[in-house]
Amino acid sequence: MSVARAERVNAVPAQAPAPSEWEQLDRRQAVELALPGALIGLLGGTIAGGLAAAGGLSPALAVFSIITLGLPLAAVGAFYDVLLAKGRVPLGPMTPMALVWMVGFPVCRIFHAVALALFDSSDVVVPNGWVDFIVYNILLSIPFAIGFWWLHENFAPRWWIHIEDRNPVARHFLASLMGSVARKQAAAPDGRVKGLAGMQERRLRRREERRQRRGGH
């Protein structure tokens, strides 16, 4: 229930970036926008490989596991950020992100399992058969999506602040977040926004203060 409340708090009814904004980006700007999702996906693969190593997997197999799981997860994370930048999914709600991972996570795990089986010549990577493996990973995609969503909501805005001066889509995301925080602040009984939205408000307010100080000098 806490996750559901968090999603309601952070469900940003933001205006999607105009298609022209994405089309005007050069390759570097597009890569910048995809970086948060890619890094979070890579982090997920790294953690899984580290846990496998802690569970007795050989170092070589653990490194191979990190690569063959981390890179596909990074690709799906980057794809999600591209969907955001193109306005195909809304900024904030967890449901669209969960749908992306409900498809992407099992695909990444299938690739990972096949790669491990070929690398290690093992027939026990999917001991209960592919159907059970796929169903299990569809279910596992939900907690993974929750973790991805939380990290993305916390850290992607910090990256957008860093690149907003040279990236119009990042600037659009921040303006949408600021507008959403202002609406929540106006609707709050005491005028204060709590939770993750409150943290976003404080970060964005500090950003504006720093910009004003730079402009004053």
C-alpha positions in Angstrom: 0.0 0.0 0.0 2.9 2.4 0.7 4.0 1.9 -2.9 0.5 2.7 -4.2 0.4 5.8 -2.1 3.9 6.8 -3.4 2.8 6.4 -6.9 -0.3 8.5 -6.4 1.8 11.2 -4.8 4.3 11.2 -7.7 1.9 10.6 -10.6 2.7 13.7 -12.5 0.0 14.8 -14.9 2.8 16.4 -17.0 2.5 17.6 -20.5 4.5 15.3 -22.8 7.5 16.8 -24.6 6.6 17.9 -28.1 7.8 15.5 -30.8 9.8 18.4 -32.3 11.8 18.7 -29.1 13.1 15.1 -29.5 13.6 15.5 -33.2 15.8 18.5 -32.6 18.2 16.7 -30.3 21.6 15.6 -31.6 23.0 12.2 -30.8 24.8 13.4 -27.6 21.7 14.9 -26.2 19.7 11.8 -26.9 22.3 9.6 -25.2 22.3 12.0 -22.2 18.6 11.5 -21.7 18.9 7.7 -21.9 21.7 7.6 -19.4 19.7 7.4 -16.1 17.7 4.4 -17.2 20.8 2.7 -18.7 22.8 3.1 -15.5 20.0 1.9 -13.2 19.6 -1.2 -15.4 23.3 -1.8 -15.4 23.3 -1.5 -11.6 20.6 -4.1 -11.4 22.6 -6.6 -13.4 25.7 -5.8 -11.4 23.9 -6.4 -8.1 22.5 -9.7 -9.4 26.0 -10.8 -10.5 27.5 -9.9 -7.2 24.9 -11.9 -5.3 25.6 -14.8 -7.6 29.3 -14.5 -6.8 28.5 -14.4 -3.1 26.5 -17.6 -3.6 29.5 -19.5 -4.9 29.5 -18.7 -8.6 33.1 -18.6 -10.0 34.5 -15.2 -10.7 34.6 -15.7 -14.4 31.0 -16.8 -14.5 30.0 -14.0 -12.2 31.6 -11.4 -14.5 30.0 -13.0 -17.5 26.7 -13.0 -15.7 27.0 -9.3 -14.9 27.7 -8.5 -18.6 25.0 -10.6 -20.1 22.3 -9.4 -17.7 23.5 -5.9 -17.0 23.8 -4.8 -20.6 20.3 -6.0 -21.7 18.8 -4.4 -18.6 20.7 -1.2 -19.4 19.2 -1.3 -22.9 15.6 -1.6 -21.6 16.2 1.2 -19.1 17.6 3.5 -21.8 14.6 2.5 -24.0 12.2 3.7 -21.2 14.0 7.0 -21.0 13.7 7.4 -24.8 9.9 6.7 -24.5 9.8 9.4 -21.9 11.6 11.9 -24.1 9.4 11.1 -27.1 6.3 11.6 -24.9 5.1 8.0 -25.4 4.8 7.4 -21.6 4.0 10.0 -18.9 6.5 11.3 -16.5 6.0 10.0 -12.9 3.4 7.2 -12.8 4.8 3.7 -12.1 2.3 1.7 -14.2 3.8 2.6 -17.7 7.2 1.7 -16.4 6.0 -1.6 -14.9 4.5 -2.5 -18.3 7.8 -1.8 -20.0 9.6 -4.1 -17.6 6.9 -6.7 -17.7 8.0 -7.4 -21.2 11.6 -6.3 -21.0 12.7 -8.0 -17.9 11.8 -11.6 -19.0 13.4 -11.0 -22.4 16.6 -9.9 -20.6 16.5 -13.0 -18.4 15.9 -15.3 -21.3 19.0 -13.8 -23.1 21.0 -14.1 -19.8 20.0 -17.8 -19.3 20.8 -18.8 -22.9 24.2 -17.0 -22.7 25.0 -18.7 -19.4 24.0 -22.1 -20.8 26.2 -21.7 -23.8 29.1 -20.2 -21.8 29.1 -22.9 -19.1 27.7 -25.8 -21.3 25.1 -26.2 -18.6 21.6 -27.7 -18.9 20.5 -26.6 -15.4 20.2 -22.9 -16.0 16.4 -23.4 -16.5 15.8 -26.5 -14.4 12.0 -26.4 -14.5 11.5 -25.6 -18.1 11.1 -22.4 -20.1 7.4 -21.9 -19.4 7.9 -21.8 -15.6 11.0 -19.7 -16.1 9.2 -17.0 -18.2 6.2 -16.9 -15.8 8.5 -16.6 -12.8 10.4 -13.7 -14.4 7.2 -11.9 -15.4 6.3 -12.0 -11.7 9.8 -10.9 -10.7 9.6 -8.0 -13.1 7.1 -6.2 -10.7 9.5 -5.8 -7.8 12.3 -4.9 -10.2 10.1 -2.2 -11.8 9.3 -0.8 -8.3 13.0 -0.5 -7.5 13.8 1.0 -11.0 10.9 3.5 -10.6 12.1 4.6 -7.1 15.7 5.1 -8.3 14.6 6.8 -11.4 12.3 9.2 -9.5 15.2 10.1 -7.1 18.2 10.3 -9.4 17.0 11.2 -12.9 15.9 14.7 -11.9 19.3 15.4 -10.5 20.8 14.5 -13.9 18.3 16.6 -15.7 19.3 19.6 -13.6 22.9 19.0 -14.7 22.1 18.9 -18.4 19.1 21.3 -18.6 21.1 24.2 -20.0 22.0 22.1 -23.1 19.1 19.8 -23.4 15.5 21.1 -24.1 13.8 17.8 -23.2 15.5 17.7 -19.8 14.4 21.4 -19.3 10.9 20.4 -20.2 10.9 17.5 -17.6 12.1 19.9 -14.9 9.4 22.4 -15.7 6.8 19.7 -15.6 8.1 18.5 -12.2 8.1 22.1 -10.8 4.5 22.6 -12.1 3.4 19.4 -10.4 5.0 20.3 -7.1 3.4 23.7 -7.2 0.0 22.1 -7.7 0.5 19.7 -4.9 1.8 22.4 -2.6 -1.3 24.5 -3.3 -3.5 21.5 -2.6 -1.8 20.5 0.7 -3.6 21.7 3.8 -0.4 23.2 5.4 1.2 24.1 2.0 3.9 21.6 2.4 4.6 18.6 0.1 5.7 15.4 1.8 7.4 12.3 0.7 9.3 11.9 -2.6 7.5 14.9 -4.1 8.7 17.0 -1.1 12.3 16.0 -1.8 11.9 16.9 -5.4 10.5 20.3 -4.4 13.5 21.0 -2.2 15.9 20.0 -4.9 14.2 22.1 -7.5 13.9 25.1 -5.2 17.7 24.9 -4.5 18.3 24.7 -8.2 16.3 27.9 -8.8 18.2 29.6 -5.9 21.6 28.6 -7.5 20.4 29.9 -10.9 19.3 33.2 -9.4 22.7 33.6 -7.6 24.5 32.9 -10.9 22.3 35.4 -12.7 22.9 38.0 -10.0 26.6 37.8 -10.5 
